[in-house]
Structures are given as C-alpha cells and as structure tokens.
Amino acid sequence: MKKLVLFLTIMFMTMSYGQEIKQIPLINVNGEGKVKVAPDQVCISATVETKGNNAKDVKKQNDEKMDAVLKFIKKMNVPTADFKTKQVSLNPQYDYEKKKTSYNATQTVEIVVKDLAKYDELMEGLVQQGINRIDRVSFESSKLAQYQSEARKLAMKDAKVKAEEYVSVLGQKVGKAFTISDNSQVYHPQPMYAAMRMKEADSMGASNETLAIGEIEITANVSVSFVLD
C-alpha cells in the first residue's frame, strides 16, 4: 500500500512538473543578420582532363600538362601553401558498341589567389598551359569567421527587436531566451563568367578587366523562443 501511495505521489509530481513547463509563456521569432564585405581572395578549382586508348600514354600526357600548370602557378608567385592537388584519377571506359576500352585521366588543382589583380592573367595562363575544365570559382573573405560572428550577433538583435515589437502592444515584456536555433548558411557567389572565360581565352589576346566581383553577403538566421514576463 505504501509503495502504491509513493508511486502515485511521484506520478502526480511528474505530471504537475510537465504541465508547469508547458505553461511557460513563450514567443517564437526568427532573426536575420547580414554583413556585406568586398572579397579579398578567390579560390579556383581547375582540372586537366586527358582521354586516349593507351593508359600509359594518357597518364603521361596528363602528367605533362599538370606539370606545366604547376610551374605556371609558381611563376605567378602564388605561395606553395596556397595551391594543392585535390584529386588524381585514371579510369578505364569501355565502349560496348565498339568493344574497345579507352582511358580518362584527370588531375585537379585548387588555388587560393590572395591578389585579385592576378585573376585574369592566371585564368588565361591556366587554360594555355593545359587546364580544360574550370570546376569552381569562389570569391571569398579571409576574415569569414569574424564576419560570421558579426552576422550572428545582428541576427540575435533582430530577433529580440521583433519579439519586443510583438509583445509591446500586449503590455508584456520580453524575458530571457528559452531556446536558440542557428539556421545559418554561408553563400559564396560564383561568377558565371568563369566557364565562358575558359572557352574564349585562346581567342582573346588582350588581358582586360572583365569581372565585377561585387560583395559577399554573409547571412545568419536564428530562431529564438523568449520567455514572456
């Protein structure tokens, strides 16, 4: 009997506690913070791709082209810490109609250029030295973590301002934050011009300013539940 009474008492206390939690007055709002900055570096992912019927020859040709590419990058005074090989592959490809096997070799190099004035010359030179695929061009900021922090703070301030605006007409006040969720995503603009540049580089003799890099917009989004006083 005593055990039954103790069990019922604990159950009642648990149910009461659960009801208490559910009855906490809350307001749920979303906040957004934006920081716009001019990029100070560009990350280029470029690939040498070679095809042929002999695996040894295909690999040799691919290696020779990549060797010329790496020498050109060094000639452009890009520090060795700012470029690296990201991927190397040599794959057989069987043609069932012709019943023949060909081979496809690729090598991808990723380059971080911290002097944006070198961008056009570097892109032209990469293609001339053997790069035949530009996989990605991303303009970035070397102070990204700092700007992300600023954006998050702005997002929290925005959420609190919204909450205060909503409850002010009810004669209530916003209390402490009850829950916080970070929904942020970072977007790096990738200019469409990069792919076109690769195709036209051979036919354009002059090195012109052709790319408007604009600004990076770093956005933070938060969802916050505030306790109402």
Disulfide bonds with the S-S distance in Angstrom:
none
